[in-house]
Amino acid sequence: MSIFKEHLKSTSEARKSVLPSRIWNAIIWGHGNSSSTRWDKRQLITQAYERNPAFYAAVNIIAQTVAEIPIYVEYQENGKTKTTSKHPMINMLSRNSTREELIERLVKYFIVTGDCYAQIVKSNDKRPLGLIVVPSQYMENIEGDFRKPIIGYKYIEKNEVLFKEEEIIHFYNPSLERYFESFSAANVLSEYIDLNNASVTWNKNIANGGGIPPLVAKGEGLTAEQAEKLRDSWQQQSGANNSHRLKIMSENLTLEKMSMTPHDAEWGNAILQAMRVIFMTLNVSSSLMNDAGNKTYNNVHDSRKALYQECAIPLARKLYSVMNRKLSGMYKDNPMIVADTDNIDVIQEDKKLQATRLVSLVKEGLMTQNEARIELRLPVSQDESADMLIRSSIANNVPKMDRPQDNETQPTPADPTL
C-alpha cells in the first residue's frame, strides 16, 4: 500500500482533474459504502448473463453494435484540428486484440456488472502500448482523501494486484446510494430474470416428465415405502426419452389429472412480458428477437436504427469520452477518439434529411456553415467566411412597408374616450 501513500503526496499532475472538497471524506467513509443490492457482481454474471437467454441476447446485441461503430481521431496540428483513422491512439486499441473485441468485452462487463475496467499498459517512456480488459467482479476501489477520493484499484482473485488510479480506465454507471460504486440494470431486472430462469426450469421439468401434465396417484392400503417405490418407478419410465410410451403401474393404483389453474394459464404470458421488460430496460426492441407481438417499430430496419440512436451511439460516445480523458494527455497532439456516426448505413437516411434542413438554414442566413457542421458533428472549417451569415435572399425580397418619413407630420391617434 506504500506506493499509494507516495502517490498521494505527489499533487502536481495526479490531482489536476480532481476538485478538492471536504465532502469526499464523508461520501467515501459514510453510510454510502453499505450495499443493498440483491446480487453482487459475480451473481450478476452467473444469474443474469450466463443463465438468462433474454438478458444474454440483449447484452450481446448492444455490445456488438457498439463495437461495430467506426471511429476516427481528431488531433491538433499547427493550431488546426485535423482528423485521421490511422492515429497511434487507434492502433493502441488493437494491440492486444482487435478494437472490436476490446470494446465488445468492455461493454459486456459494463452492462452486466455496471462498470468496466481497462489497464493502460505503458512503455518505458510512458507511451501507452495497449489496453487489457480487467474483470470487474474482482476489482475494488482504494479510497484516498478529500484531495483525491479514489487513489487506485485493487484486483483480488487468486492473487492481489494493486493499480494506481492513472493506470486504469474506469467506466461505470454510478449508484445513487454509493457515490463511487456502480449499479447494474440487472439489479433492477432481478425479479424478471428470476421469472425467466424459473420458466426454463418449469419447461425442463415438463420435458423430463414426458410432457405429461401433473397427476395425482391414489391407491388403497399403500404404505409410505410402497408409495415411494411407485414414485421412483414412475420417474424411471418418464422423461423425454420415454415420452408417449405405455407406463405400467400397480393394478390397484388410479391416476387423476390435475386441472389447470388460472395461475398456470398466465404462466406463458408472464414469461413473454418478462422478456419484453428486460429488452425495454436495456433499450433494445424485442422485435429484433423475432417477437411478432411487438409492434413498436414498423420493421427490423427501424428497430436497428432505434438501437443505434437510443442505445449504442450514446453509450459509445460516453465510453470513448472516458478513454479520451485518460489517454489524450499521453500524446503530444491531444488526440480525441470520435464515434463516426456518419458511416453507419442504417441511420444515413436521417443524416441526409438533417443535412438538407441545415443547408436550407445556411442559405437563408439563419445559421453559419460552421454551426451547421458542428450540428452534423463535422470538423469546423478554418475559412473565415464559414463563421459569417449569408445574406438571406428572402430578406432582400421582402417588400418595404410604407411608413412616414421623419420630416412628415404623424397623424394624431383618436382619443379612446370619445
Kinemage of the C-alpha trace (Angstrom):
@kinemage 1
@onewidth
@group {chain A} dominant
@subgroup {mainchain}
@vectorlist {calphas} color= white
{ca met a 1} P 0.000 0.000 0.000
{ca ser a 2} L 3.049 2.266 0.320
{ca ile a 3} L 3.026 3.076 -3.395
{ca phe a 4} L -0.371 4.713 -2.936
{ca lys a 5} L 0.811 6.756 0.049
{ca glu a 6} L 3.650 8.056 -2.098
{ca his a 7} L 1.179 8.651 -4.918
{ca leu a 8} L -0.962 10.785 -2.612
{ca lys a 9} L 1.999 13.038 -1.792
{ca ser a 10} L 2.626 13.995 -5.412
{ca thr a 11} L -0.073 16.619 -6.014
{ca ser a 12} L 1.174 18.230 -9.233
{ca glu a 13} L -0.230 16.051 -12.022
{ca ala a 14} L -2.164 13.334 -10.231
{ca arg a 15} L -4.726 15.777 -8.821
{ca lys a 16} L -5.179 18.156 -11.722
{ca ser a 17} L -8.657 16.940 -12.583
{ca val a 18} L -9.888 16.454 -9.017
{ca leu a 19} L -11.753 19.212 -7.201
{ca pro a 20} L -10.578 19.305 -3.559
{ca ser a 21} L -13.653 19.079 -1.388
{ca arg a 22} L -14.307 18.017 2.195
{ca ile a 23} L -17.423 16.166 1.039
{ca trp a 24} L -15.277 13.361 -0.451
{ca asn a 25} L -14.295 12.121 3.001
{ca ala a 26} L -17.926 11.996 4.093
{ca ile a 27} L -19.033 10.256 0.898
{ca ile a 28} L -16.273 7.641 0.953
{ca trp a 29} L -16.326 6.773 4.632
{ca gly a 30} L -20.001 7.386 5.347
{ca his a 31} L -23.051 5.153 5.010
{ca gly a 32} L -22.656 5.185 1.227
{ca asn a 33} L -20.292 2.228 1.425
{ca ser a 34} L -23.072 -0.143 2.507
{ca ser a 35} L -24.681 -2.210 -0.220
{ca ser a 36} L -28.369 -3.116 -0.507
{ca thr a 37} L -28.328 -4.669 -3.989
{ca arg a 38} L -29.733 -8.150 -4.267
{ca trp a 39} L -26.873 -9.620 -6.306
{ca asp a 40} L -23.163 -8.869 -6.247
{ca lys a 41} L -21.177 -8.684 -9.492
{ca arg a 42} L -20.397 -12.399 -9.621
{ca gln a 43} L -24.077 -13.265 -9.203
{ca leu a 44} L -24.990 -10.726 -11.881
{ca ile a 45} L -22.763 -12.622 -14.294
{ca thr a 46} L -23.937 -16.123 -13.341
{ca gln a 47} L -27.652 -15.437 -12.843
{ca ala a 48} L -28.287 -12.745 -15.464
{ca tyr a 49} L -25.759 -13.138 -18.282
{ca glu a 50} L -24.807 -16.822 -18.133
{ca arg a 51} L -28.245 -18.228 -17.319
{ca asn a 52} L -30.931 -15.923 -18.712
{ca pro a 53} L -31.410 -16.155 -22.518
{ca ala a 54} L -33.201 -12.799 -22.938
{ca phe a 55} L -30.632 -10.810 -20.936
{ca tyr a 56} L -27.744 -12.642 -22.655
{ca ala a 57} L -29.144 -11.859 -26.113
{ca ala a 58} L -29.808 -8.181 -25.311
{ca val a 59} L -26.319 -7.659 -23.848
{ca asn a 60} L -24.663 -9.270 -26.867
{ca ile a 61} L -26.690 -7.199 -29.345
{ca ile a 62} L -25.725 -3.942 -27.600
{ca ala a 63} L -22.047 -4.871 -27.193
{ca gln a 64} L -21.654 -5.991 -30.807
{ca thr a 65} L -23.445 -2.881 -32.105
{ca val a 66} L -21.247 -0.510 -30.082
{ca ala a 67} L -18.108 -2.369 -31.214
{ca glu a 68} L -19.154 -2.099 -34.880
{ca ile a 69} L -19.430 1.702 -34.787
{ca pro a 70} L -16.427 3.059 -36.766
{ca ile a 71} L -14.175 5.637 -35.128
{ca tyr a 72} L -11.671 8.308 -36.126
{ca val a 73} L -9.348 10.631 -34.222
{ca glu a 74} L -9.387 14.421 -34.062
{ca tyr a 75} L -5.944 15.853 -33.331
{ca gln a 76} L -4.197 19.225 -33.254
{ca glu a 77} L -1.513 20.189 -35.764
{ca asn a 78} L -0.163 23.732 -36.120
{ca gly a 79} L -3.162 25.115 -34.280
{ca lys a 80} L -5.644 23.375 -36.577
{ca thr a 81} L -7.954 20.437 -35.893
{ca lys a 82} L -7.471 17.512 -38.255
{ca thr a 83} L -8.919 14.021 -38.493
{ca thr a 84} L -7.446 10.624 -39.285
{ca ser a 85} L -8.316 6.951 -38.990
{ca lys a 86} L -4.669 5.839 -38.673
{ca his a 87} L -3.577 7.505 -35.459
{ca pro a 88} L -1.345 5.672 -32.900
{ca met a 89} L -4.217 6.040 -30.445
{ca ile a 90} L -6.414 3.835 -32.644
{ca asn a 91} L -3.577 1.381 -33.263
{ca met a 92} L -3.112 1.110 -29.498
{ca leu a 93} L -6.685 -0.174 -29.105
{ca ser a 94} L -5.833 -3.115 -31.385
{ca arg a 95} L -2.542 -4.083 -29.731
{ca asn a 96} L -3.694 -6.976 -27.514
{ca ser a 97} L -6.797 -7.880 -29.558
{ca thr a 98} L -8.886 -6.285 -32.275
{ca arg a 99} L -10.546 -2.993 -31.366
{ca glu a 100} L -13.950 -4.594 -31.845
{ca glu a 101} L -13.127 -7.420 -29.407
{ca leu a 102} L -11.808 -4.940 -26.832
{ca ile a 103} L -14.863 -2.660 -26.993
{ca glu a 104} L -17.314 -5.563 -27.049
{ca arg a 105} L -15.808 -7.064 -23.892
{ca leu a 106} L -15.775 -3.713 -22.096
{ca val a 107} L -19.429 -3.050 -22.962
{ca lys a 108} L -20.489 -6.516 -21.797
{ca tyr a 109} L -18.890 -6.006 -18.396
{ca phe a 110} L -20.402 -2.510 -18.209
{ca ile a 111} L -23.976 -3.622 -18.902
{ca val a 112} L -23.885 -6.783 -16.776
{ca thr a 113} L -21.980 -5.537 -13.707
{ca gly a 114} L -22.480 -1.784 -14.025
{ca asp a 115} L -18.819 -0.941 -14.688
{ca cys a 116} L -15.776 -1.976 -16.684
{ca tyr a 117} L -12.025 -1.569 -16.240
{ca ala a 118} L -9.127 -1.429 -18.692
{ca gln a 119} L -5.466 -1.367 -17.679
{ca ile a 120} L -3.276 1.053 -19.637
{ca val a 121} L -0.032 -0.790 -20.412
{ca lys a 122} L 2.799 1.701 -20.976
{ca ser a 123} L 6.312 1.542 -22.403
{ca asn a 124} L 9.423 2.675 -20.550
{ca asp a 125} L 8.988 6.177 -21.954
{ca lys a 126} L 5.365 6.292 -20.661
{ca arg a 127} L 3.767 5.773 -24.088
{ca pro a 128} L 0.523 3.722 -23.997
{ca leu a 129} L 1.122 0.388 -25.707
{ca gly a 130} L -2.346 -1.082 -25.360
{ca leu a 131} L -5.340 -1.817 -23.137
{ca ile a 132} L -6.179 -5.003 -21.221
{ca val a 133} L -9.743 -5.572 -20.004
{ca val a 134} L -9.809 -6.387 -16.276
{ca pro a 135} L -12.760 -8.479 -14.980
{ca ser a 136} L -14.869 -6.043 -12.978
{ca gln a 137} L -16.190 -8.613 -10.489
{ca tyr a 138} L -12.727 -8.791 -8.883
{ca met a 139} L -11.951 -5.050 -8.738
{ca glu a 140} L -12.328 -2.756 -5.723
{ca asn a 141} L -11.745 0.976 -5.255
{ca ile a 142} L -8.963 2.156 -2.942
{ca glu a 143} L -10.157 5.260 -1.111
{ca gly a 144} L -7.942 8.307 -0.663
{ca asp a 145} L -8.701 11.633 0.987
{ca phe a 146} L -10.520 14.876 0.231
{ca arg a 147} L -7.865 15.875 -2.313
{ca lys a 148} L -8.175 12.660 -4.303
{ca pro a 149} L -11.081 10.392 -3.294
{ca ile a 150} L -10.000 7.342 -5.333
{ca ile a 151} L -6.216 6.778 -5.455
{ca gly a 152} L -6.187 3.324 -7.012
{ca tyr a 153} L -7.803 -0.045 -7.544
{ca lys a 154} L -7.320 -3.494 -6.057
{ca tyr a 155} L -7.752 -6.719 -8.049
{ca ile a 156} L -8.489 -9.694 -5.793
{ca glu a 157} L -8.853 -13.213 -7.187
{ca lys a 158} L -6.200 -15.881 -6.577
{ca asn a 159} L -3.609 -13.138 -6.277
{ca glu a 160} L -3.883 -9.493 -5.296
{ca val a 161} L -2.769 -6.791 -7.723
{ca leu a 162} L -2.686 -3.059 -6.937
{ca phe a 163} L -3.124 -0.401 -9.623
{ca lys a 164} L -2.560 3.346 -9.391
{ca glu a 165} L -5.520 5.451 -10.412
{ca glu a 166} L -3.835 6.682 -13.603
{ca glu a 167} L -3.192 3.075 -14.729
{ca ile a 168} L -6.883 2.230 -15.030
{ca ile a 169} L -9.712 3.440 -17.265
{ca his a 170} L -12.866 3.026 -15.197
{ca phe a 171} L -16.224 3.459 -16.922
{ca tyr a 172} L -19.264 2.934 -14.707
{ca asn a 173} L -22.940 3.622 -14.223
{ca pro a 174} L -22.958 5.456 -10.865
{ca ser a 175} L -25.034 4.194 -7.986
{ca leu a 176} L -27.153 6.820 -6.246
{ca glu a 177} L -26.623 5.047 -2.950
{ca arg a 178} L -22.832 4.505 -3.173
{ca tyr a 179} L -21.248 7.501 -4.877
{ca phe a 180} L -18.082 5.860 -6.259
{ca glu a 181} L -19.641 2.442 -6.879
{ca ser a 182} L -21.533 1.125 -9.871
{ca phe a 183} L -25.120 -0.021 -10.347
{ca ser a 184} L -26.260 -2.501 -12.970
{ca ala a 185} L -29.571 -2.669 -14.793
{ca ala a 186} L -29.543 -6.380 -13.933
{ca asn a 187} L -30.186 -5.444 -10.296
{ca val a 188} L -33.395 -3.693 -11.331
{ca leu a 189} L -34.346 -6.638 -13.535
{ca ser a 190} L -33.524 -9.345 -10.974
{ca glu a 191} L -37.169 -10.358 -10.388
{ca tyr a 192} L -37.865 -10.574 -14.130
{ca ile a 193} L -34.653 -12.503 -14.678
{ca asp a 194} L -35.691 -14.919 -11.929
{ca leu a 195} L -39.066 -15.330 -13.624
{ca asn a 196} L -37.453 -16.183 -16.954
{ca asn a 197} L -34.987 -18.545 -15.290
{ca ala a 198} L -37.844 -20.264 -13.468
{ca ser a 199} L -39.649 -20.726 -16.787
{ca val a 200} L -36.680 -22.674 -18.136
{ca thr a 201} L -36.772 -24.964 -15.096
{ca trp a 202} L -40.562 -25.312 -15.435
{ca asn a 203} L -40.376 -26.359 -19.089
{ca lys a 204} L -37.423 -28.644 -18.360
{ca asn a 205} L -39.406 -30.458 -15.672
{ca ile a 206} L -42.311 -30.887 -18.096
{ca ala a 207} L -39.922 -32.368 -20.679
{ca asn a 208} L -38.380 -34.677 -18.081
{ca gly a 209} L -41.898 -35.822 -17.214
{ca gly a 210} L -42.517 -36.869 -20.798
{ca gly a 211} L -44.793 -33.919 -21.452
{ca ile a 212} L -47.435 -35.350 -19.116
{ca pro a 213} L -49.366 -32.790 -17.028
{ca pro a 214} L -49.300 -33.085 -13.205
{ca leu a 215} L -51.021 -36.235 -11.933
{ca val a 216} L -52.284 -37.488 -8.578
{ca ala a 217} L -51.897 -41.221 -7.824
{ca lys a 218} L -54.411 -42.859 -5.479
{ca gly a 219} L -54.293 -46.359 -4.033
{ca glu a 220} L -55.863 -48.089 -1.043
{ca gly a 221} L -53.662 -49.648 1.632
{ca leu a 222} L -50.350 -48.290 0.287
{ca thr a 223} L -47.608 -47.875 2.821
{ca ala a 224} L -45.163 -44.988 2.668
{ca glu a 225} L -42.451 -47.343 1.401
{ca gln a 226} L -44.686 -48.692 -1.382
{ca ala a 227} L -45.673 -45.167 -2.400
{ca glu a 228} L -42.006 -44.180 -2.670
{ca lys a 229} L -41.262 -47.216 -4.856
{ca leu a 230} L -44.180 -46.324 -7.141
{ca arg a 231} L -42.917 -42.739 -7.388
{ca asp a 232} L -39.426 -43.971 -8.351
{ca ser a 233} L -40.871 -46.416 -10.881
{ca trp a 234} L -42.938 -43.664 -12.494
{ca gln a 235} L -39.898 -41.403 -12.663
{ca gln a 236} L -37.804 -44.095 -14.346
{ca gln a 237} L -40.477 -44.591 -17.006
{ca ser a 238} L -40.846 -40.850 -17.654
{ca gly a 239} L -38.645 -38.265 -19.332
{ca ala a 240} L -38.097 -37.098 -22.900
{ca asn a 241} L -36.650 -40.451 -23.991
{ca asn a 242} L -39.706 -42.333 -22.680
{ca ser a 243} L -42.411 -39.937 -23.830
{ca his a 244} L -45.529 -41.477 -25.426
{ca arg a 245} L -44.570 -44.946 -24.140
{ca leu a 246} L -47.078 -47.012 -22.139
{ca lys a 247} L -46.399 -46.751 -18.401
{ca ile a 248} L -47.231 -49.749 -16.203
{ca met a 249} L -48.035 -49.213 -12.532
{ca ser a 250} L -49.777 -51.188 -9.768
{ca glu a 251} L -53.168 -52.655 -10.645
{ca asn a 252} L -54.670 -51.103 -7.509
{ca leu a 253} L -53.458 -47.606 -8.457
{ca thr a 254} L -55.623 -44.933 -10.111
{ca leu a 255} L -54.310 -41.749 -11.705
{ca glu a 256} L -56.169 -38.435 -11.849
{ca lys a 257} L -55.117 -35.494 -13.975
{ca met a 258} L -54.858 -32.204 -12.103
{ca ser a 259} L -56.850 -29.371 -13.653
{ca met a 260} L -55.005 -26.271 -14.884
{ca thr a 261} L -55.377 -23.279 -12.615
{ca pro a 262} L -55.659 -19.653 -13.804
{ca his a 263} L -52.126 -19.220 -12.462
{ca asp a 264} L -50.855 -21.900 -14.863
{ca ala a 265} L -52.732 -20.309 -17.767
{ca glu a 266} L -50.982 -16.962 -17.165
{ca trp a 267} L -47.528 -18.518 -16.938
{ca gly a 268} L -46.681 -18.277 -20.629
{ca asn a 269} L -47.880 -14.663 -20.863
{ca ala a 270} L -45.809 -13.697 -17.808
{ca ile a 271} L -42.682 -15.156 -19.408
{ca leu a 272} L -43.223 -13.107 -22.582
{ca gln a 273} L -43.835 -9.918 -20.611
{ca ala a 274} L -40.685 -10.510 -18.558
{ca met a 275} L -38.632 -10.853 -21.747
{ca arg a 276} L -40.076 -7.606 -23.113
{ca val a 277} L -39.341 -5.729 -19.883
{ca ile a 278} L -35.718 -6.952 -19.962
{ca phe a 279} L -35.278 -5.739 -23.538
{ca met a 280} L -37.106 -2.461 -22.906
{ca thr a 281} L -34.959 -1.652 -19.854
{ca leu a 282} L -31.809 -2.182 -21.903
{ca asn a 283} L -33.170 -0.023 -24.788
{ca val a 284} L -33.399 -2.934 -27.212
{ca ser a 285} L -36.534 -3.750 -29.190
{ca ser a 286} L -37.688 -7.340 -28.651
{ca ser a 287} L -38.716 -7.378 -32.323
{ca leu a 288} L -35.018 -7.996 -33.059
{ca met a 289} L -35.568 -11.364 -31.339
{ca asn a 290} L -38.487 -12.209 -33.653
{ca asp a 291} L -41.131 -11.072 -31.142
{ca ala a 292} L -44.029 -10.796 -33.593
{ca gly a 293} L -46.309 -9.256 -30.960
{ca asn a 294} L -44.099 -6.191 -30.501
{ca lys a 295} L -45.371 -3.524 -32.902
{ca thr a 296} L -43.337 -0.596 -31.547
{ca tyr a 297} L -41.446 -0.267 -34.840
{ca asn a 298} L -42.637 -0.954 -38.378
{ca asn a 299} L -39.832 -3.334 -39.314
{ca val a 300} L -36.417 -4.669 -38.329
{ca his a 301} L -34.718 -1.746 -40.098
{ca asp a 302} L -36.470 0.761 -37.805
{ca ser a 303} L -35.640 -1.380 -34.768
{ca arg a 304} L -31.959 -1.431 -35.730
{ca lys a 305} L -31.978 2.330 -36.261
{ca ala a 306} L -33.520 2.857 -32.821
{ca leu a 307} L -30.907 0.551 -31.306
{ca tyr a 308} L -28.147 2.769 -32.707
{ca gln a 309} L -29.766 6.099 -31.881
{ca glu a 310} L -31.172 5.374 -28.422
{ca cys a 311} L -28.600 2.943 -27.060
{ca ala a 312} L -25.396 2.149 -28.963
{ca ile a 313} L -24.300 5.624 -30.099
{ca pro a 314} L -24.857 7.392 -26.727
{ca leu a 315} L -23.049 4.524 -24.971
{ca ala a 316} L -20.135 4.629 -27.439
{ca arg a 317} L -19.719 8.394 -27.029
{ca lys a 318} L -19.634 8.107 -23.235
{ca leu a 319} L -17.143 5.240 -23.313
{ca tyr a 320} L -14.775 6.967 -25.741
{ca ser a 321} L -15.098 10.204 -23.756
{ca val a 322} L -13.817 8.424 -20.635
{ca met a 323} L -10.981 6.904 -22.686
{ca asn a 324} L -10.075 10.319 -24.108
{ca arg a 325} L -9.834 11.833 -20.640
{ca lys a 326} L -7.262 9.214 -19.626
{ca leu a 327} L -5.338 8.772 -22.867
{ca ser a 328} L -5.349 12.163 -24.606
{ca gly a 329} L -2.669 13.718 -22.377
{ca met a 330} L -0.262 10.880 -23.185
{ca tyr a 331} L 0.144 12.147 -26.762
{ca lys a 332} L 1.613 15.426 -27.970
{ca asp a 333} L -1.160 16.240 -30.455
{ca asn a 334} L -4.028 15.972 -27.928
{ca pro a 335} L -5.986 13.294 -29.870
{ca met a 336} L -9.657 12.555 -29.225
{ca ile a 337} L -11.468 9.386 -30.321
{ca val a 338} L -14.766 10.181 -32.066
{ca ala a 339} L -17.567 7.767 -32.957
{ca asp a 340} L -18.006 8.057 -36.733
{ca thr a 341} L -21.798 8.016 -36.906
{ca asp a 342} L -21.769 9.322 -40.492
{ca asn a 343} L -20.623 5.912 -41.716
{ca ile a 344} L -23.416 3.895 -40.128
{ca asp a 345} L -25.623 2.782 -43.015
{ca val a 346} L -28.827 2.239 -41.046
{ca ile a 347} L -29.064 5.908 -39.951
{ca gln a 348} L -27.865 7.572 -43.152
{ca glu a 349} L -31.401 8.470 -44.217
{ca asp a 350} L -31.854 10.627 -41.106
{ca lys a 351} L -28.444 12.224 -41.685
{ca lys a 352} L -29.415 13.195 -45.229
{ca leu a 353} L -32.655 14.788 -44.036
{ca gln a 354} L -30.780 16.669 -41.310
{ca ala a 355} L -28.126 17.859 -43.778
{ca thr a 356} L -30.803 19.077 -46.213
{ca arg a 357} L -32.507 21.047 -43.441
{ca leu a 358} L -29.223 22.624 -42.289
{ca val a 359} L -28.189 23.584 -45.832
{ca ser a 360} L -31.509 25.390 -46.206
{ca leu a 361} L -30.958 27.272 -42.938
{ca val a 362} L -27.461 28.307 -44.021
{ca lys a 363} L -28.728 29.561 -47.385
{ca glu a 364} L -31.438 31.592 -45.701
{ca gly a 365} L -28.893 33.207 -43.395
{ca leu a 366} L -30.301 31.720 -40.212
{ca met a 367} L -27.066 29.946 -39.228
{ca thr a 368} L -23.420 29.836 -40.287
{ca gln a 369} L -21.693 26.996 -42.119
{ca asn a 370} L -19.649 26.089 -39.051
{ca glu a 371} L -22.754 25.997 -36.865
{ca ala a 372} L -24.252 23.540 -39.328
{ca arg a 373} L -21.043 21.496 -39.394
{ca ile a 374} L -20.992 21.305 -35.612
{ca glu a 375} L -24.588 20.062 -35.560
{ca leu a 376} L -23.630 17.413 -38.117
{ca arg a 377} L -20.586 16.570 -35.958
{ca leu a 378} L -18.179 17.515 -38.738
{ca pro a 379} L -14.838 19.313 -38.216
{ca val a 380} L -15.253 23.096 -38.344
{ca ser a 381} L -13.851 24.974 -41.330
{ca gln a 382} L -10.928 27.373 -40.832
{ca asp a 383} L -12.251 29.646 -43.577
{ca glu a 384} L -13.390 32.981 -42.086
{ca ser a 385} L -16.480 33.017 -44.279
{ca ala a 386} L -17.673 29.799 -42.583
{ca asp a 387} L -18.437 31.840 -39.457
{ca met a 388} L -20.385 34.537 -41.294
{ca leu a 389} L -24.097 34.584 -42.015
{ca ile a 390} L -25.126 34.588 -45.681
{ca arg a 391} L -27.462 37.454 -46.630
{ca ser a 392} L -30.865 35.903 -46.988
{ca ser a 393} L -32.451 36.255 -50.420
{ca ile a 394} L -35.852 36.164 -48.750
{ca ala a 395} L -34.948 39.109 -46.543
{ca asn a 396} L -33.795 41.084 -49.600
{ca asn a 397} L -37.058 40.414 -51.458
{ca val a 398} L -39.409 41.378 -48.629
{ca pro a 399} L -41.386 44.474 -49.724
{ca lys a 400} L -40.821 47.506 -47.539
{ca met a 401} L -43.755 48.740 -45.505
{ca asp a 402} L -44.990 52.258 -46.240
{ca arg a 403} L -44.100 54.431 -43.300
{ca pro a 404} L -43.975 58.208 -42.877
{ca gln a 405} L -40.657 59.972 -43.273
{ca asp a 406} L -39.035 61.594 -40.291
{ca asn a 407} L -39.973 65.098 -41.508
{ca glu a 408} L -43.592 64.181 -42.192
{ca thr a 409} L -46.339 65.026 -39.753
{ca gln a 410} L -47.628 61.993 -37.832
{ca pro a 411} L -51.432 61.589 -37.671
{ca thr a 412} L -52.871 62.203 -34.242
{ca pro a 413} L -54.311 58.990 -32.783
{ca ala a 414} L -58.023 59.038 -31.937
{ca asp a 415} L -58.956 59.714 -28.353
{ca pro a 416} L -60.292 56.428 -26.972
{ca thr a 417} L -62.600 58.280 -24.595
{ca leu a 418} L -64.593 59.830 -27.420
